[in-house]
Protein backbone atom coordinates (compact mmCIF):
# COMPACT_ATOMS: atom_id res chain seq x y z
CA UNK A 1 0.00 0.00 0.00
CA UNK A 2 1.32 3.43 -0.92
CA UNK A 3 0.79 6.34 1.40
CA UNK A 4 1.10 10.00 0.54
CA UNK A 5 -0.56 12.58 -1.60
CA UNK A 6 -0.24 12.15 -5.30
CA UNK A 7 -2.16 15.34 -5.95
CA UNK A 8 -2.59 18.66 -4.18
CA UNK A 9 -5.63 18.62 -1.87
CA UNK A 10 -8.39 21.05 -2.66
CA UNK A 11 -11.57 22.05 -0.91
CA UNK A 12 -15.10 21.32 -2.05
CA UNK A 13 -17.67 23.37 -0.17
CA UNK A 14 -21.40 23.49 0.30
CA UNK A 15 -23.11 26.24 2.23
CA UNK A 16 -25.92 24.89 4.41
CA UNK A 17 -28.95 27.13 4.85
CA UNK A 18 -30.73 24.75 7.23
CA UNK A 19 -33.37 22.07 6.73
CA UNK A 20 -31.14 20.30 4.23
CA UNK A 21 -31.05 23.18 1.75
CA UNK A 22 -27.54 23.78 0.44
CA UNK A 23 -25.76 25.83 -2.15
CA UNK A 24 -22.82 24.04 -3.69
CA UNK A 25 -20.77 23.88 -6.87
CA UNK A 26 -23.46 22.03 -8.82
CA UNK A 27 -26.17 24.62 -8.25
CA UNK A 28 -23.72 27.43 -8.93
CA UNK A 29 -22.69 25.73 -12.18
CA UNK A 30 -26.39 25.50 -13.11
CA UNK A 31 -26.70 29.27 -12.58
CA UNK A 32 -23.64 29.82 -14.76
CA UNK A 33 -25.17 27.62 -17.47
CA UNK A 34 -28.44 29.56 -17.30
CA UNK A 35 -26.48 32.77 -17.70
CA UNK A 36 -24.56 31.42 -20.71
CA UNK A 37 -27.43 29.57 -22.40
CA UNK A 38 -30.26 31.99 -21.68
CA UNK A 39 -32.75 29.31 -20.63
CA UNK A 40 -33.28 26.68 -17.97
CA UNK A 41 -33.89 24.01 -20.63
CA UNK A 42 -30.58 24.73 -22.35
CA UNK A 43 -28.80 24.84 -18.98
CA UNK A 44 -30.29 21.44 -18.14
CA UNK A 45 -28.96 20.01 -21.41
CA UNK A 46 -25.56 21.58 -20.68
CA UNK A 47 -25.47 19.73 -17.36
CA UNK A 48 -27.04 16.52 -18.68
CA UNK A 49 -30.07 16.69 -16.39
CA UNK A 50 -33.79 16.85 -16.96
CA UNK A 51 -35.54 20.18 -17.41
CA UNK A 52 -37.71 19.37 -14.39
CA UNK A 53 -34.68 18.74 -12.17
CA UNK A 54 -33.03 21.98 -13.32
CA UNK A 55 -36.24 23.93 -12.79
CA UNK A 56 -36.65 22.51 -9.25
CA UNK A 57 -33.05 23.41 -8.42
CA UNK A 58 -33.48 26.96 -9.73
CA UNK A 59 -36.68 27.27 -7.69
CA UNK A 60 -34.81 26.01 -4.62
CA UNK A 61 -32.00 28.54 -5.15
CA UNK A 62 -34.53 31.36 -5.51
CA UNK A 63 -36.13 30.17 -2.24
CA UNK A 64 -32.82 30.10 -0.36
CA UNK A 65 -32.38 33.83 -0.76
CA UNK A 66 -36.01 34.91 -0.72
CA UNK A 67 -35.51 36.88 -3.90
CA UNK A 68 -35.02 35.95 -7.53
CA UNK A 69 -31.62 34.67 -8.53
CA UNK A 70 -33.05 33.55 -11.87
CA UNK A 71 -35.97 35.20 -13.65
CA UNK A 72 -37.92 33.46 -16.38
CA UNK A 73 -39.59 34.98 -19.42
CA UNK A 74 -42.65 33.23 -20.81
CA UNK A 75 -42.67 32.10 -24.43
CA UNK A 76 -44.04 34.02 -27.33
CA UNK A 77 -42.87 34.87 -30.81
CA UNK A 78 -39.30 35.20 -29.54
CA UNK A 79 -39.58 32.16 -27.29
CA UNK A 80 -39.12 32.07 -23.57
CA UNK A 81 -35.97 32.07 -21.60
CA UNK A 82 -34.33 32.77 -18.30
CA UNK A 83 -31.72 35.14 -17.05
CA UNK A 84 -29.60 35.56 -13.96
CA UNK A 85 -30.56 38.62 -11.96
CA UNK A 86 -27.94 41.08 -10.74
CA UNK A 87 -28.37 39.54 -7.30
CA UNK A 88 -27.85 36.09 -8.86
CA UNK A 89 -24.59 37.27 -10.42
CA UNK A 90 -23.47 38.40 -6.96
CA UNK A 91 -24.40 34.98 -5.54
CA UNK A 92 -22.28 33.22 -8.18
CA UNK A 93 -19.33 35.58 -7.71
CA UNK A 94 -19.50 35.33 -3.91
CA UNK A 95 -19.61 31.55 -4.00
CA UNK A 96 -16.71 31.27 -6.46
CA UNK A 97 -14.68 33.74 -4.35
CA UNK A 98 -15.45 31.71 -1.22
CA UNK A 99 -14.35 28.53 -3.03
CA UNK A 100 -11.01 30.10 -3.91
CA UNK A 101 -10.45 31.41 -0.38
CA UNK A 102 -11.27 28.07 1.25
CA UNK A 103 -9.21 26.20 -1.33
CA UNK A 104 -6.17 28.40 -0.61
CA UNK A 105 -6.62 27.83 3.13
CA UNK A 106 -6.87 24.05 2.69
CA UNK A 107 -3.76 23.98 0.49
CA UNK A 108 -1.80 26.06 3.01
CA UNK A 109 -2.86 23.93 5.97
CA UNK A 110 -2.23 20.64 4.15
CA UNK A 111 1.19 21.84 2.99
CA UNK A 112 2.18 22.17 6.65
CA UNK A 113 1.46 18.45 7.09
CA UNK A 114 3.80 17.25 4.35
N, C-alpha and C positions, 0 to 999 in steps of 0.2 A: 504494500500500500504506500502510495506517495502522499506526503503531507506538504503543504505550502500553497501559496497562491500562485496560480498560473496567470491570473489576470488581475488588474487593479479593481478592488471593490468599488461599487458605486451604490448610491442610495436609490430606493424606489419608495416614493411616499404616497400616502392617501390621507386626505384631511377628513376627519370624522366630524359630522355635524349632528351626531346623536341619532338615536333610533335606527341605526344601521345605514344611514344615508351618508355616502362618502363622495368626495371629489378626488379623482385620481387621474393618472396619465391617460387612461382610455377615454374617459369623458372629455378631458381637455383636447385630446386628439380629435374626437368627434366634433367639438366646437370649431377646431381649426379646419376640419374638412367641410363643415357647413360654410365657413367663411370663404374658403377657396372655391367650392362647388356651387354655392348659391342656392342650395336646396337640401332638405333633410334626406330626400330620396337618393340624391347623388352622393351625399356624405355616407349614407348607409352602404351604397355600392362600393365606395372607396374603402370602407372598413370591413367589407364582406359580412354584413349583418342585414337582417331584415329591416324594412322600412318601419315596421311596428316597433321593433326593439329600439331603433334609433330615435323614433318619436317619443317613446316612453322615457328614454334617457334624457332627451332634451327637456321634456316636461319635468323630470325630476331635478335637473340642474336649475331650471327656472324656479322651482319650488324651494330649493335650498336657500336662495338669496331673496326670495319674496319680491323679486322684480325680474322683468324679462332679460335674459341673457341672449336668447334667440327670439326673433320675431318672425312670424310667418306672414306671407302674402297669399291670399286666395287666388285661385286660377282665374283665367279670363283669356282674352285674345293673346296676351303675352305670356300666359302660363302663370303658375304660382311660383313660390320660392320661399326662401328663408334667408335671413341675414343675422349676423351677430350685432348686437347693440353695442354702443360705446362702453356701457358697463360690462358687457360680455368680453369685449377686447381687454378690458382691465383685469377681468378674472383670469383670462388666459395668460396675460403677461405676468400677473402676480404669481400664478401657480408655476410658470416656467422659471421665474426668478427664484422662487422658493426651492424648486428642484435643484437649481444650480448651487444655491447657498448650502443646502443640506448635503449635496453630493461633495462639495469642496470640504465640508466639515468631516464627513465620513472618510474621505481619502486622507486627510490630515491625521485623523485619529488612528486609522488603520496603519498608516505609514510608521507611526510610533511603535507599533507592535512587531514590525519586521525585524 
